[in-house]
Amino acid sequence: MKAEYDLSKLKARKNPYASKLKKPVTMRLSEDVVVYFKSMADDAGVPYQSLINLYLRDCLANNRKVQINWPKLA
């Protein structure tokens, strides 16, 4: 590194984007779900994982709750 780039005098500071970083997770999704989101992502011109994240973020922003209606066993 060149001498004019003396970084020893710089003060450390927190990353302002740290709160916006994404956490990697592993999920098992049905094949048809992946195909659906990949198709929509291709149409929108975005990566499918980003599209899934946007969809989940929309659910969070609108406080959507899951409603599961299991069929009754006879």
Contact map, one row per residue, 1 for C-alpha under 8 A:
11101000000000000000000000000000000000000000000000000000000000000000000000
11111000000000000000000000000000000000000000000000000000000000000000000000
11111100000000000000000000000000000000000000000000000000000000000000000000
01111100000000000000000000000000000000000000000000000000000000000000000000
11111110000000000000000000000000000000000000000000000000000000000000000000
00111111100000000000000000000000000000000000000000000000000000000000000000
00001111110000000000000000000000000000000000000000000000000000000000000000
00000111110000000000000000000000000000000000000000000000000000000000000000
00000111111000000000000000000000000000000000000000000000000000000000000000
00000011111100000000000000000000000000000000000000000000000000000000000000
00000000111110000000000000000000000000000000000000000000000000000000000000
00000000011111000000000000000000000000000000000000000000000000000000000000
00000000001111100000000000000000000000000000000000000000000000000000000000
00000000000111110100000000000000000000000000000000000000000000000000000000
00000000000011111100000000000000000000000000000000000000000000000000000000
00000000000001111110000000000000000000000000000000000000000000000000000000
00000000000000111111100000000000000000000000000000000000000000000000000000
00000000000001111111100000000000000000000000000000000000000000000000000000
00000000000000011111100000000000000000000000000000000000000000000000000000
00000000000000001111110000000000000000000000000000000000000000000000000000
00000000000000001111111000000000000000000000000000000000000000000000000000
00000000000000000001111100000000000000000000000000000000000000000000000000
00000000000000000000111110000000000000000000000000000000000000000000000000
00000000000000000000011111000000000000000000000000000000000000000000000000
00000000000000000000001111100000000000000000000000000000000000000000000000
00000000000000000000000111110000000000000000000000000000000000000000000000
00000000000000000000000011111000000000000000000000000000000000000000000000
00000000000000000000000001111100000000000000000000000000000000000000000000
00000000000000000000000000111110110000000000000000000000000000000000000000
00000000000000000000000000011111110000000000000000000000000000000000000000
00000000000000000000000000001111111000000000000000000000000000000000000000
00000000000000000000000000000111111100000000000000000000000000000000000000
00000000000000000000000000001111111110000000000000000000000000000000000000
00000000000000000000000000001111111111000000000000000000000000000000000000
00000000000000000000000000000011111111100000000000000000000000000000000000
00000000000000000000000000000001111111110000000000000000000000000000000000
00000000000000000000000000000000111111111000000100110000000000000000000000
00000000000000000000000000000000011111111100001100000000000000000000000000
00000000000000000000000000000000001111111110000000000000000000000000000000
00000000000000000000000000000000000111111111000100000000000000000000000000
00000000000000000000000000000000000011111111111100100000000000000000000000
00000000000000000000000000000000000001111111111100000000000000000000000000
00000000000000000000000000000000000000111111100000000000000000000000000000
00000000000000000000000000000000000000011111110000000000000000000000000000
00000000000000000000000000000000000000001111111000000000000000000000000000
00000000000000000000000000000000000000001101111101100000000000000000000000
00000000000000000000000000000000000001001100111111100000000000000000000000
00000000000000000000000000000000000011011100011111110000000000000000000000
00000000000000000000000000000000000000000000001111111000000000000000000000
00000000000000000000000000000000000000000000011111111100000000000000000000
00000000000000000000000000000000000010001000011111111110000000000000000000
00000000000000000000000000000000000010000000000111111111000000000000000000
00000000000000000000000000000000000000000000000011111111100000000000000000
00000000000000000000000000000000000000000000000001111111110000000000000000
00000000000000000000000000000000000000000000000000111111111000000000000000
00000000000000000000000000000000000000000000000000011111111100000000000000
00000000000000000000000000000000000000000000000000001111111110000000000000
00000000000000000000000000000000000000000000000000000111111111000000000000
00000000000000000000000000000000000000000000000000000011111111111000000000
00000000000000000000000000000000000000000000000000000001111111110000000000
00000000000000000000000000000000000000000000000000000000111111110000000000
00000000000000000000000000000000000000000000000000000000011111110000000000
00000000000000000000000000000000000000000000000000000000001111111000000000
00000000000000000000000000000000000000000000000000000000001111111100000000
00000000000000000000000000000000000000000000000000000000001000111110000000
00000000000000000000000000000000000000000000000000000000000000011111000000
00000000000000000000000000000000000000000000000000000000000000001111100000
00000000000000000000000000000000000000000000000000000000000000000111110000
00000000000000000000000000000000000000000000000000000000000000000011111000
00000000000000000000000000000000000000000000000000000000000000000001111100
00000000000000000000000000000000000000000000000000000000000000000000111110
00000000000000000000000000000000000000000000000000000000000000000000011111
00000000000000000000000000000000000000000000000000000000000000000000001111
00000000000000000000000000000000000000000000000000000000000000000000000111
